[in-house]
């Protein structure tokens, strides 16, 4: 998977993660979306923040190698910090300091147990990384995704537990502005009689 594909897949996962409440609504919730889960609200943006910088690093490395840039010759270490500095010095990226801010925040999240990222901080990092990857010619415009879900009755053959009396086929999809589906997660909800699974 190249950098463009990795970034596209990452943005799809961000859409899923930000709208994780849709899962509970599709799986049987009533009365609208449930309250946000405070555990997921802390964990998800932090994990995605770290992932976003990993993709940035891969993009910088790809472009610098293609341009035969020697980090050592420029006095920089072969790491994300060095790659951001080199790309900034060479004018490959528009604002290296914004990427350094994201890098430092990533380090805090990765190495300090008490540090977390918020959805707002993640969005800022994504916007800055998107701009850098686009400036390097690795990605196009950022798509605007939304998450939708639904369910239908499952057939007897689709049930995952023979003790279930019927089931629901559930799905959550990521769609672009034109309605094209870019990702889908599917699962079966087994429904049991009064005796339950026993």
Phi and psi in degrees as GROMACS dihedral restraints (atoms count N, CA, C in turn):
[ dihedral_restraints ]
;  ai    aj    ak    al  type     phi  dphi    fc
    3     4     5     6     1   -82.1    20    10
    4     5     6     7     1  -179.9    20    10
    6     7     8     9     1   -63.2    20    10
    7     8     9    10     1   -43.3    20    10
    9    10    11    12     1   -60.6    20    10
   10    11    12    13     1   -43.4    20    10
   12    13    14    15     1   -67.2    20    10
   13    14    15    16     1   -39.7    20    10
   15    16    17    18     1   -64.2    20    10
   16    17    18    19     1   -41.5    20    10
   18    19    20    21     1   -68.0    20    10
   19    20    21    22     1   -40.1    20    10
   21    22    23    24     1   -61.6    20    10
   22    23    24    25     1   -45.8    20    10
   24    25    26    27     1   -63.7    20    10
   25    26    27    28     1   -37.8    20    10
   27    28    29    30     1   -61.8    20    10
   28    29    30    31     1   -46.0    20    10
   30    31    32    33     1   -63.6    20    10
   31    32    33    34     1   -34.8    20    10
   33    34    35    36     1   -64.4    20    10
   34    35    36    37     1   -43.6    20    10
   36    37    38    39     1   -65.7    20    10
   37    38    39    40     1   -35.1    20    10
   39    40    41    42     1   -62.1    20    10
   40    41    42    43     1   -42.9    20    10
   42    43    44    45     1   -60.7    20    10
   43    44    45    46     1   -46.1    20    10
   45    46    47    48     1   -57.8    20    10
   46    47    48    49     1   -47.4    20    10
   48    49    50    51     1   -66.2    20    10
   49    50    51    52     1   -42.6    20    10
   51    52    53    54     1   -65.8    20    10
   52    53    54    55     1   -31.5    20    10
   54    55    56    57     1  -108.6    20    10
   55    56    57    58     1    36.4    20    10
   57    58    59    60     1   -59.8    20    10
   58    59    60    61     1   -21.2    20    10
   60    61    62    63     1   -64.0    20    10
   61    62    63    64     1   -24.2    20    10
   63    64    65    66     1   -60.2    20    10
   64    65    66    67     1   -33.2    20    10
   66    67    68    69     1   -56.1    20    10
   67    68    69    70     1   -47.0    20    10
   69    70    71    72     1   -68.2    20    10
   70    71    72    73     1   -34.7    20    10
   72    73    74    75     1   -67.4    20    10
   73    74    75    76     1   -44.0    20    10
   75    76    77    78     1   -67.1    20    10
   76    77    78    79     1   -38.7    20    10
   78    79    80    81     1   -74.7    20    10
   79    80    81    82     1    -0.8    20    10
   81    82    83    84     1   138.3    20    10
   82    83    84    85     1     1.7    20    10
   84    85    86    87     1   -70.0    20    10
   85    86    87    88     1   153.0    20    10
   87    88    89    90     1  -129.6    20    10
   88    89    90    91     1   157.1    20    10
   90    91    92    93     1    81.7    20    10
   91    92    93    94     1    23.8    20    10
   93    94    95    96     1    94.3    20    10
   94    95    96    97     1  -173.8    20    10
   96    97    98    99     1   -68.9    20    10
   97    98    99   100     1   143.6    20    10
   99   100   101   102     1   -74.7    20    10
  100   101   102   103     1   167.8    20    10
  102   103   104   105     1   -61.3    20    10
  103   104   105   106     1   153.7    20    10
  105   106   107   108     1   -65.9    20    10
  106   107   108   109     1   143.6    20    10
  108   109   110   111     1   -85.0    20    10
  109   110   111   112     1   116.5    20    10
  111   112   113   114     1   -62.8    20    10
  112   113   114   115     1   -27.5    20    10
  114   115   116   117     1   -69.8    20    10
  115   116   117   118     1   -49.9    20    10
  117   118   119   120     1   -64.4    20    10
  118   119   120   121     1   -33.9    20    10
  120   121   122   123     1   -63.8    20    10
  121   122   123   124     1   -26.6    20    10
  123   124   125   126     1   -87.4    20    10
  124   125   126   127     1   -41.8    20    10
  126   127   128   129     1   -77.9    20    10
  127   128   129   130     1   -47.1    20    10
  129   130   131   132     1   -60.8    20    10
  130   131   132   133     1   -52.8    20    10
  132   133   134   135     1   -62.6    20    10
  133   134   135   136     1   -32.1    20    10
  135   136   137   138     1   -67.3    20    10
  136   137   138   139     1   -45.0    20    10
  138   139   140   141     1   -63.5    20    10
  139   140   141   142     1   -42.1    20    10
  141   142   143   144     1   -68.7    20    10
  142   143   144   145     1   -33.2    20    10
  144   145   146   147     1   -59.9    20    10
  145   146   147   148     1   -48.1    20    10
  147   148   149   150     1   -61.2    20    10
  148   149   150   151     1   -42.9    20    10
  150   151   152   153     1   -62.3    20    10
  151   152   153   154     1   -38.7    20    10
  153   154   155   156     1   -62.2    20    10
  154   155   156   157     1   -38.2    20    10
  156   157   158   159     1   -72.5    20    10
  157   158   159   160     1   -29.2    20    10
  159   160   161   162     1   -63.1    20    10
  160   161   162   163     1   -41.5    20    10
  162   163   164   165     1   -70.0    20    10
  163   164   165   166     1   -40.3    20    10
  165   166   167   168     1   -57.1    20    10
  166   167   168   169     1   -45.2    20    10
  168   169   170   171     1   -59.4    20    10
  169   170   171   172     1   -43.1    20    10
  171   172   173   174     1   -63.8    20    10
  172   173   174   175     1   -39.0    20    10
  174   175   176   177     1   -65.8    20    10
  175   176   177   178     1   -44.6    20    10
  177   178   179   180     1   -61.9    20    10
  178   179   180   181     1   -44.3    20    10
  180   181   182   183     1   -61.5    20    10
  181   182   183   184     1   -43.4    20    10
  183   184   185   186     1   -59.9    20    10
  184   185   186   187     1   -46.1    20    10
  186   187   188   189     1   -70.2    20    10
  187   188   189   190     1   -41.9    20    10
  189   190   191   192     1   -66.7    20    10
  190   191   192   193     1   -39.6    20    10
  192   193   194   195     1   -64.8    20    10
  193   194   195   196     1   -42.2    20    10
  195   196   197   198     1   -62.6    20    10
  196   197   198   199     1   -28.9    20    10
  198   199   200   201     1   -94.0    20    10
  199   200   201   202     1     6.5    20    10
  201   202   203   204     1    57.1    20    10
  202   203   204   205     1    40.6    20    10
  204   205   206   207     1   -84.7    20    10
  205   206   207   208     1   128.5    20    10
  207   208   209   210     1   -99.4    20    10
  208   209   210   211     1   111.0    20    10
  210   211   212   213     1   -62.6    20    10
  211   212   213   214     1   -39.9    20    10
  213   214   215   216     1   -62.1    20    10
  214   215   216   217     1   -42.0    20    10
  216   217   218   219     1   -64.4    20    10
  217   218   219   220     1   -28.4    20    10
  219   220   221   222     1   -87.3    20    10
  220   221   222   223     1    -2.4    20    10
  222   223   224   225     1    85.1    20    10
  223   224   225   226     1    21.0    20    10
  225   226   227   228     1  -116.9    20    10
  226   227   228   229     1   152.7    20    10
  228   229   230   231     1   -77.7    20    10
  229   230   231   232     1   158.5    20    10
  231   232   233   234     1   -85.8    20    10
  232   233   234   235     1    72.6    20    10
  234   235   236   237     1  -150.1    20    10
  235   236   237   238     1  -179.6    20    10
  237   238   239   240     1   -60.4    20    10
  238   239   240   241     1   -42.2    20    10
  240   241   242   243     1   -57.0    20    10
  241   242   243   244     1   -48.2    20    10
  243   244   245   246     1   -64.4    20    10
  244   245   246   247     1   -38.8    20    10
  246   247   248   249     1   -68.4    20    10
  247   248   249   250     1   -38.9    20    10
  249   250   251   252     1   -63.8    20    10
  250   251   252   253     1   -44.0    20    10
  252   253   254   255     1   -61.8    20    10
  253   254   255   256     1   -45.7    20    10
  255   256   257   258     1   -63.7    20    10
  256   257   258   259     1   -46.1    20    10
  258   259   260   261     1   -64.0    20    10
  259   260   261   262     1   -35.5    20    10
  261   262   263   264     1   -67.8    20    10
  262   263   264   265     1   -45.0    20    10
  264   265   266   267     1   -60.0    20    10
  265   266   267   268     1   -36.9    20    10
  267   268   269   270     1   -86.2    20    10
  268   269   270   271     1    -2.2    20    10
  270   271   272   273     1    73.7    20    10
  271   272   273   274     1    21.5    20    10
  273   274   275   276     1   -76.9    20    10
  274   275   276   277     1   -32.5    20    10
  276   277   278   279     1  -117.9    20    10
  277   278   279   280     1   150.0    20    10
  279   280   281   282     1   -72.3    20    10
  280   281   282   283     1   -38.4    20    10
  282   283   284   285     1  -146.7    20    10
  283   284   285   286     1    92.9    20    10
  285   286   287   288     1   -67.5    20    10
  286   287   288   289     1   -27.5    20    10
  288   289   290   291     1   -66.4    20    10
  289   290   291   292     1   -33.5    20    10
  291   292   293   294     1   -64.2    20    10
  292   293   294   295     1   -36.0    20    10
  294   295   296   297     1   -73.1    20    10
  295   296   297   298     1   -33.8    20    10
  297   298   299   300     1   -64.6    20    10
  298   299   300   301     1   -38.5    20    10
  300   301   302   303     1   -58.9    20    10
  301   302   303   304     1   -44.3    20    10
  303   304   305   306     1   -66.0    20    10
  304   305   306   307     1   -39.7    20    10
  306   307   308   309     1   -62.5    20    10
  307   308   309   310     1   -45.0    20    10
  309   310   311   312     1   -64.6    20    10
  310   311   312   313     1   -40.0    20    10
  312   313   314   315     1   -64.6    20    10
  313   314   315   316     1   -39.9    20    10
  315   316   317   318     1   -59.8    20    10
  316   317   318   319     1   -43.8    20    10
  318   319   320   321     1   -62.2    20    10
  319   320   321   322     1   -40.5    20    10
  321   322   323   324     1   -62.6    20    10
  322   323   324   325     1   -43.4    20    10
  324   325   326   327     1   -67.5    20    10
  325   326   327   328     1   -41.2    20    10
  327   328   329   330     1   -73.9    20    10
  328   329   330   331     1   -30.7    20    10
  330   331   332   333     1  -113.7    20    10
  331   332   333   334     1   -12.4    20    10
  333   334   335   336     1  -115.3    20    10
  334   335   336   337     1   115.0    20    10
  336   337   338   339     1   -59.3    20    10
  337   338   339   340     1   -33.5    20    10
  339   340   341   342     1   -81.6    20    10
  340   341   342   343     1   -11.3    20    10
  342   343   344   345     1   -86.6    20    10
  343   344   345   346     1   136.6    20    10
  345   346   347   348     1  -133.6    20    10
  346   347   348   349     1   162.7    20    10
  348   349   350   351     1  -108.1    20    10
  349   350   351   352     1   146.3    20    10
  351   352   353   354     1   -96.0    20    10
  352   353   354   355     1   167.2    20    10
  354   355   356   357     1   -62.0    20    10
  355   356   357   358     1   -36.2    20    10
  357   358   359   360     1   -64.6    20    10
  358   359   360   361     1   -42.3    20    10
  360   361   362   363     1   -66.3    20    10
  361   362   363   364     1   -38.1    20    10
  363   364   365   366     1   -63.6    20    10
  364   365   366   367     1   -43.7    20    10
  366   367   368   369     1   -62.3    20    10
  367   368   369   370     1   -40.1    20    10
  369   370   371   372     1   -61.5    20    10
  370   371   372   373     1   -44.9    20    10
  372   373   374   375     1   -63.5    20    10
  373   374   375   376     1   -43.7    20    10
  375   376   377   378     1   -59.9    20    10
  376   377   378   379     1   -44.8    20    10
  378   379   380   381     1   -60.9    20    10
  379   380   381   382     1   -42.8    20    10
  381   382   383   384     1   -70.0    20    10
  382   383   384   385     1   -38.9    20    10
  384   385   386   387     1   -69.2    20    10
  385   386   387   388     1   -41.0    20    10
  387   388   389   390     1   -55.9    20    10
  388   389   390   391     1   -45.2    20    10
  390   391   392   393     1   -63.4    20    10
  391   392   393   394     1   -41.2    20    10
  393   394   395   396     1   -67.1    20    10
  394   395   396   397     1   -45.4    20    10
  396   397   398   399     1   -63.1    20    10
  397   398   399   400     1   -37.4    20    10
  399   400   401   402     1   -67.2    20    10
  400   401   402   403     1   -40.0    20    10
  402   403   404   405     1   -63.5    20    10
  403   404   405   406     1   -30.7    20    10
  405   406   407   408     1   -82.9    20    10
  406   407   408   409     1    -2.3    20    10
  408   409   410   411     1    77.6    20    10
  409   410   411   412     1    20.5    20    10
  411   412   413   414     1   -93.9    20    10
  412   413   414   415     1   -25.8    20    10
  414   415   416   417     1  -137.8    20    10
  415   416   417   418     1   160.4    20    10
  417   418   419   420     1   -94.8    20    10
  418   419   420   421     1  -161.1    20    10
  420   421   422   423     1   -60.0    20    10
  421   422   423   424     1   148.7    20    10
  423   424   425   426     1   -72.6    20    10
  424   425   426   427     1   126.5    20    10
  426   427   428   429     1   -72.5    20    10
  427   428   429   430     1   154.4    20    10
  429   430   431   432     1  -104.5    20    10
  430   431   432   433     1   104.8    20    10
  432   433   434   435     1   -98.8    20    10
  433   434   435   436     1   152.2    20    10
  435   436   437   438     1  -134.4    20    10
  436   437   438   439     1   159.4    20    10
  438   439   440   441     1  -113.3    20    10
  439   440   441   442     1   134.3    20    10
  441   442   443   444     1  -138.0    20    10
  442   443   444   445     1   157.1    20    10
  444   445   446   447     1  -147.2    20    10
  445   446   447   448     1   170.1    20    10
  447   448   449   450     1  -168.9    20    10
  448   449   450   451     1   178.7    20    10
  450   451   452   453     1  -153.7    20    10
  451   452   453   454     1   150.3    20    10
  453   454   455   456     1  -135.9    20    10
  454   455   456   457     1   166.9    20    10
  456   457   458   459     1   -72.5    20    10
  457   458   459   460     1   135.5    20    10
  459   460   461   462     1   -83.9    20    10
  460   461   462   463     1   149.4    20    10
  462   463   464   465     1   -78.0    20    10
  463   464   465   466     1   165.5    20    10
  465   466   467   468     1   -59.5    20    10
  466   467   468   469     1   -35.6    20    10
  468   469   470   471     1   -69.3    20    10
  469   470   471   472     1   -22.7    20    10
  471   472   473   474     1   -89.0    20    10
  472   473   474   475     1   -11.0    20    10
  474   475   476   477     1   -64.6    20    10
  475   476   477   478     1   140.5    20    10
  477   478   479   480     1   -96.7    20    10
  478   479   480   481     1     0.2    20    10
  480   481   482   483     1  -139.5    20    10
  481   482   483   484     1   120.6    20    10
  483   484   485   486     1   -63.6    20    10
  484   485   486   487     1   -16.5    20    10
  486   487   488   489     1   -82.7    20    10
  487   488   489   490     1   -11.3    20    10
  489   490   491   492     1   -72.3    20    10
  490   491   492   493     1   142.9    20    10
  492   493   494   495     1   -86.7    20    10
  493   494   495   496     1   -27.8    20    10
  495   496   497   498     1  -164.1    20    10
  496   497   498   499     1   179.5    20    10
  498   499   500   501     1  -154.2    20    10
  499   500   501   502     1   171.5    20    10
  501   502   503   504     1  -121.0    20    10
  502   503   504   505     1   134.0    20    10
  504   505   506   507     1   -91.0    20    10
  505   506   507   508     1   114.5    20    10
  507   508   509   510     1  -110.3    20    10
  508   509   510   511     1   151.4    20    10
  510   511   512   513     1  -150.0    20    10
  511   512   513   514     1   148.9    20    10
  513   514   515   516     1  -128.0    20    10
  514   515   516   517     1   128.2    20    10
  516   517   518   519     1  -122.8    20    10
  517   518   519   520     1   153.4    20    10
  519   520   521   522     1  -106.6    20    10
  520   521   522   523     1   124.8    20    10
  522   523   524   525     1  -121.6    20    10
  523   524   525   526     1   148.7    20    10
  525   526   527   528     1   -90.5    20    10
  526   527   528   529     1  -175.9    20    10
  528   529   530   531     1   -63.7    20    10
  529   530   531   532     1   -26.3    20    10
  531   532   533   534     1   -85.0    20    10
  532   533   534   535     1    -2.4    20    10
  534   535   536   537     1    89.3    20    10
  535   536   537   538     1     4.6    20    10
  537   538   539   540     1   -74.6    20    10
  538   539   540   541     1   134.8    20    10
  540   541   542   543     1   -84.5    20    10
  541   542   543   544     1   128.5    20    10
  543   544   545   546     1  -112.4    20    10
  544   545   546   547     1   -12.0    20    10
  546   547   548   549     1  -162.6    20    10
  547   548   549   550     1   149.3    20    10
  549   550   551   552     1  -148.5    20    10
  550   551   552   553     1   133.3    20    10
  552   553   554   555     1  -115.9    20    10
  553   554   555   556     1   126.3    20    10
  555   556   557   558     1  -122.2    20    10
  556   557   558   559     1   148.3    20    10
  558   559   560   561     1  -158.7    20    10
  559   560   561   562     1   164.2    20    10
  561   562   563   564     1  -109.5    20    10
  562   563   564   565     1   132.0    20    10
  564   565   566   567     1  -103.5    20    10
  565   566   567   568     1   116.3    20    10
  567   568   569   570     1   -82.1    20    10
  568   569   570   571     1   135.6    20    10
  570   571   572   573     1  -112.6    20    10
  571   572   573   574     1   129.7    20    10
  573   574   575   576     1  -111.1    20    10
  574   575   576   577     1   158.4    20    10
  576   577   578   579     1   -76.3    20    10
  577   578   579   580     1  -170.5    20    10
  579   580   581   582     1   -63.3    20    10
  580   581   582   583     1   -24.7    20    10
  582   583   584   585     1   -79.3    20    10
  583   584   585   586     1    -9.3    20    10
  585   586   587   588     1    68.4    20    10
  586   587   588   589     1  -154.0    20    10
  588   589   590   591     1   -78.9    20    10
  589   590   591   592     1   -18.5    20    10
